[in-house]
Amino acid sequence: MPRFLSVCLNPTFQRTVSLSHLEKGEVNRAVESRLDVSGKGINVCRVLQQLGASAKQLTHLGPGKEEFLRLCNLDKLNIVDINSDSPIRTCITLLDNGENSTTEIVEPTEGVHSSTAQAVHRAFSRELADTDWIIISGSKAPGYPENLFADFCREASEAGIPVLADYRGGELLASLPYHPALVKINLVEFAETFLPNHSVSETDDTSALPAVKEKLQELSLNGTNYVITRGAREILLGENGVVETVTPPSVTPVNTIGSGDSVSAGMAFALSGGASLKEAAVEGARWGAANAKLLKPGSIF
């Protein structure tokens, strides 16, 4: 069984509130509410374990740690945690059942001390000996070195361990020389990173598609494969200079939070079993759709 290490350095409590209809400027009474551990790395880890994989999550944990680990234990999540003074943030999801829409409120994160960052790096280096695949996701809390994820990619490359990179911007650009096996991000993040002169929104990316496909063709010639998600629209794949598409399953969404992370987990799991990039993308899209049909974020069953 392949062993996965999921890395995300922004731990999160996720409060999910379901409303019959979201009325701006009014008192809204919830139909249902739940609290889960979440964040991109936790979502990846949870889905991998639901798929039957062996998975660990590396992160820091500060005030709120006891409750965080209690909820992790309920989900049978394997956590490698480093002590921190940074409180665990709480993000809020508002689900409008009338419009089948998801609104996300992201709380800012307090910074970590340099000693925490150093301890996380040491833990990552130790975990390499027991890891077959690494998935690095999302943003880092303030206080971490700017190119920490790039350093992780370098160490993984030296150890011969494939990396799925799901982050953006300068950190991703600094990681590319170490040839992560797969970069998986959404189209808005891709444009922000590689096509900063193109204005793209999640609701309308059509005008940017020609430039995105051209850039995807160019980038995928350099030893890294790319998968670009676009919500419910076609997924773009770039491999060896060839751009293909995969159409995700059509679903009526309940909660889309964690769907991209479910795609990452499903793809990494499929690739670890020898699937082609397109086969893995089809499998990832399947689990992304499964997540969107559930209230709990980052969950496929």
Wavefront OBJ file of the C-alpha trace (Angstrom):
o trace
v 0.000 0.000 0.000
v 1.475 3.405 -0.957
v 2.224 5.754 1.934
v 1.219 9.396 1.536
v 2.373 12.484 3.397
v -0.007 15.438 3.155
v 1.556 18.794 4.048
v -0.471 21.915 4.796
v 0.745 24.611 7.164
v -2.520 26.440 7.806
v -4.682 24.209 10.046
v -8.374 25.059 10.069
v -11.610 24.449 11.897
v -14.412 24.515 9.344
v -17.838 25.675 10.517
v -20.411 24.689 7.880
v -23.798 26.421 8.111
v -26.685 25.314 5.900
v -29.390 27.900 5.160
v -32.662 27.538 3.277
v -31.768 30.860 1.632
v -29.026 33.402 2.370
v -30.559 36.848 2.932
v -27.948 39.612 2.947
v -28.465 42.173 5.683
v -30.975 39.987 7.529
v -30.973 37.522 10.419
v -30.451 34.067 8.905
v -31.446 30.972 10.882
v -29.488 27.832 10.123
v -31.146 24.627 8.959
v -28.055 22.680 10.003
v -24.566 23.404 11.324
v -21.441 21.309 11.858
v -17.807 21.740 12.886
v -15.013 19.744 11.253
v -11.244 19.795 10.998
v -10.405 20.975 7.515
v -7.933 22.933 5.442
v -6.569 21.605 2.179
v -4.104 19.146 3.694
v -6.577 17.639 6.158
v -9.127 17.243 3.364
v -6.544 15.441 1.219
v -5.553 13.180 4.101
v -9.171 12.329 4.977
v -10.086 11.432 1.393
v -6.947 9.320 0.951
v -7.824 7.371 4.079
v -11.406 6.953 2.873
v -9.939 5.491 -0.326
v -8.024 2.972 1.788
v -4.578 4.563 1.602
v -2.070 5.053 4.397
v -1.852 8.817 4.923
v -0.357 11.284 7.414
v -0.941 15.005 7.753
v 1.973 17.271 8.750
v 1.076 20.635 10.261
v 1.575 22.876 13.290
v -1.064 23.145 16.019
v -1.500 25.928 18.555
v -4.360 26.988 20.853
v -7.353 24.823 19.967
v -5.095 21.778 19.523
v -7.005 19.526 21.943
v -10.314 19.989 20.114
v -8.588 19.731 16.735
v -7.018 16.392 17.637
v -10.307 15.163 19.126
v -12.056 15.784 15.817
v -9.126 14.222 13.946
v -9.474 11.135 16.121
v -13.165 10.860 15.220
v -12.119 10.753 11.547
v -9.218 8.385 12.358
v -6.736 10.869 10.881
v -3.020 10.318 11.445
v -1.517 13.689 12.421
v 2.146 14.646 12.684
v 1.850 17.912 14.612
v 4.361 20.484 15.778
v 3.564 22.704 18.764
v 2.908 26.355 17.968
v 1.623 29.537 19.608
v -0.485 30.343 16.534
v -4.210 29.761 17.260
v -6.013 27.457 14.858
v -8.191 29.587 12.614
v -11.906 28.992 12.009
v -13.332 29.414 8.515
v -17.059 29.548 7.851
v -18.979 28.044 4.935
v -22.452 29.413 4.195
v -24.547 27.065 2.071
v -27.535 28.591 0.284
v -29.808 25.608 -0.352
v -32.148 27.687 -2.462
v -29.440 28.541 -4.995
v -27.119 25.544 -4.375
v -24.324 28.051 -3.779
v -21.332 28.031 -1.429
v -19.937 31.161 0.237
v -16.637 30.868 2.103
v -15.425 33.220 4.850
v -11.690 32.768 5.488
v -10.302 33.898 8.829
v -6.784 35.375 8.862
v -4.013 33.308 10.451
v -1.607 34.452 13.147
v 2.062 33.888 12.410
v 4.209 31.048 13.716
v 7.559 31.434 15.471
v 10.754 30.611 13.590
v 11.329 27.688 15.967
v 8.027 26.177 14.822
v 9.057 26.525 11.186
v 12.369 24.826 11.890
v 10.665 21.974 13.776
v 8.215 21.458 10.896
v 11.122 21.257 8.443
v 12.898 18.680 10.604
v 9.702 16.634 10.857
v 9.267 16.719 7.085
v 12.810 15.445 6.570
v 12.222 12.603 9.048
v 8.957 11.556 7.406
v 10.596 11.102 3.987
v 11.909 7.697 5.025
v 8.325 6.380 5.410
v 6.724 8.129 2.436
v 6.007 7.104 -1.163
v 4.069 10.203 -2.304
v 3.928 13.776 -1.001
v 1.032 16.198 -1.486
v 1.743 19.828 -0.545
v -1.345 22.017 -0.443
v -2.458 25.553 0.129
v -1.028 28.616 1.784
v 1.374 28.763 4.723
v 0.740 30.648 7.945
v 2.862 33.813 8.266
v 6.288 33.185 9.746
v 7.366 30.307 7.523
v 10.304 30.835 5.128
v 9.173 32.155 1.770
v 10.318 29.143 -0.267
v 9.807 26.379 2.294
v 7.672 24.320 -0.077
v 10.353 24.640 -2.743
v 12.857 23.268 -0.208
v 10.475 20.379 0.459
v 10.294 19.682 -3.293
v 14.085 19.697 -3.493
v 14.411 17.207 -0.631
v 11.718 14.986 -2.095
v 13.425 15.080 -5.505
v 16.748 14.089 -3.942
v 14.979 11.191 -2.200
v 13.199 10.110 -5.398
v 9.713 10.782 -3.984
v 7.064 12.256 -6.328
v 5.297 15.439 -5.243
v 1.846 16.750 -6.091
v 2.005 20.536 -5.697
v -1.271 22.352 -5.037
v -0.175 25.915 -4.312
v 0.474 29.016 -6.371
v 2.553 32.126 -6.928
v 6.246 32.647 -6.300
v 6.469 29.542 -4.112
v 5.275 27.372 -7.000
v 7.636 29.060 -9.444
v 10.534 28.404 -7.036
v 9.501 24.726 -6.846
v 9.462 23.998 -10.586
v 13.256 23.490 -10.932
v 12.833 20.425 -8.674
v 10.254 18.915 -11.049
v 7.233 18.016 -8.934
v 5.447 15.096 -10.596
v 2.204 17.047 -10.836
v 1.022 20.613 -10.379
v -2.708 20.650 -9.675
v -4.330 24.076 -9.194
v -7.438 25.862 -10.389
v -7.439 28.100 -13.447
v -7.568 31.369 -11.489
v -4.476 30.325 -9.500
v -2.737 29.185 -12.694
v -3.379 32.554 -14.361
v -2.231 34.492 -11.289
v 1.008 32.509 -11.268
v 1.876 32.146 -14.937
v -0.242 34.755 -16.771
v -0.366 37.766 -14.423
v -1.496 40.099 -17.221
v -4.717 38.127 -17.743
v -7.699 38.953 -15.550
v -9.643 35.769 -14.800
v -12.580 35.068 -12.493
v -13.903 31.742 -11.294
v -17.281 32.453 -12.873
v -15.933 33.376 -16.328
v -12.582 32.117 -17.624
v -13.458 31.646 -21.291
v -11.455 34.596 -22.625
v -8.276 33.318 -20.956
v -8.495 29.740 -22.231
v -6.367 30.171 -25.394
v -3.502 31.753 -23.429
v -3.850 29.175 -20.646
v -3.673 26.252 -23.060
v -0.650 27.746 -24.829
v 1.159 28.231 -21.517
v 0.148 24.779 -20.347
v 1.611 23.274 -23.500
v 4.890 25.104 -22.916
v 5.203 24.305 -19.207
v 4.421 20.615 -19.536
v 7.500 20.105 -21.737
v 9.757 20.610 -18.716
v 9.201 17.346 -16.826
v 6.155 18.282 -14.741
v 2.549 17.403 -15.561
v -0.283 19.872 -14.945
v -3.952 19.535 -14.077
v -6.081 22.687 -13.969
v -9.546 22.506 -12.431
v -12.331 24.923 -13.354
v -15.178 24.135 -10.961
v -17.872 22.222 -12.830
v -16.294 22.997 -16.215
v -13.788 20.907 -18.165
v -10.512 20.041 -16.471
v -7.359 20.838 -18.462
v -4.419 18.415 -18.568
v -0.908 19.187 -19.763
v 1.589 16.372 -20.352
v 4.666 16.399 -22.594
v 3.401 19.412 -24.520
v -0.036 17.909 -25.180
v -3.176 19.509 -23.741
v -6.268 17.368 -23.161
v -9.542 17.801 -21.307
v -11.647 15.748 -18.912
v -15.294 16.546 -18.229
v -16.192 16.173 -14.540
v -19.444 14.426 -13.566
v -22.481 16.678 -13.404
v -23.876 16.986 -9.874
v -26.211 19.209 -7.892
v -23.781 20.515 -5.284
v -24.449 20.529 -1.560
v -21.030 21.803 -0.415
v -18.128 22.332 -2.818
v -15.538 23.016 -0.083
v -12.888 20.303 -0.341
v -13.799 19.211 -3.864
v -10.461 20.376 -5.283
v -8.656 18.579 -2.458
v -10.661 15.442 -3.227
v -9.488 15.706 -6.833
v -5.873 15.918 -5.603
v -6.275 12.914 -3.319
v -8.014 10.828 -5.961
v -5.410 11.655 -8.581
v -2.443 10.903 -6.318
v -4.015 7.625 -5.257
v -4.623 6.627 -8.890
v -1.131 7.691 -10.022
v 0.450 5.689 -7.206
v -1.275 2.632 -8.652
v 0.128 3.182 -12.144
v -2.717 5.139 -13.781
v -2.019 7.476 -16.681
v -2.493 11.206 -16.138
v -5.845 11.183 -17.928
v -7.038 8.100 -16.035
v -6.002 9.753 -12.785
v -7.815 12.977 -13.728
v -11.014 11.037 -14.443
v -10.712 9.332 -11.063
v -9.949 12.623 -9.307
v -12.955 14.288 -10.950
v -15.121 11.421 -9.741
v -14.141 11.996 -6.124
v -14.336 15.768 -6.433
v -17.950 15.356 -7.521
v -18.612 12.898 -4.688
v -17.368 15.471 -2.172
v -19.605 18.190 -3.610
v -22.693 16.070 -2.904
v -21.972 15.857 0.838
v -22.342 18.386 3.650
v -19.031 17.467 5.297
v -16.045 19.147 3.593
v -13.205 16.989 2.306
v -15.155 13.760 2.438
v -16.347 11.327 -0.252
v -18.438 8.840 1.781
l 1 2 3 4 5 6 7 8 9 10 11 12 13 14 15 16 17 18 19 20 21 22 23 24 25 26 27 28 29 30 31 32 33 34 35 36 37 38 39 40 41 42 43 44 45 46 47 48 49 50 51 52 53 54 55 56 57 58 59 60 61 62 63 64 65 66 67 68 69 70 71 72 73 74 75 76 77 78 79 80 81 82 83 84 85 86 87 88 89 90 91 92 93 94 95 96 97 98 99 100 101 102 103 104 105 106 107 108 109 110 111 112 113 114 115 116 117 118 119 120 121 122 123 124 125 126 127 128 129 130 131 132 133 134 135 136 137 138 139 140 141 142 143 144 145 146 147 148 149 150 151 152 153 154 155 156 157 158 159 160 161 162 163 164 165 166 167 168 169 170 171 172 173 174 175 176 177 178 179 180 181 182 183 184 185 186 187 188 189 190 191 192 193 194 195 196 197 198 199 200 201 202 203 204 205 206 207 208 209 210 211 212 213 214 215 216 217 218 219 220 221 222 223 224 225 226 227 228 229 230 231 232 233 234 235 236 237 238 239 240 241 242 243 244 245 246 247 248 249 250 251 252 253 254 255 256 257 258 259 260 261 262 263 264 265 266 267 268 269 270 271 272 273 274 275 276 277 278 279 280 281 282 283 284 285 286 287 288 289 290 291 292 293 294 295 296 297 298 299 300 301
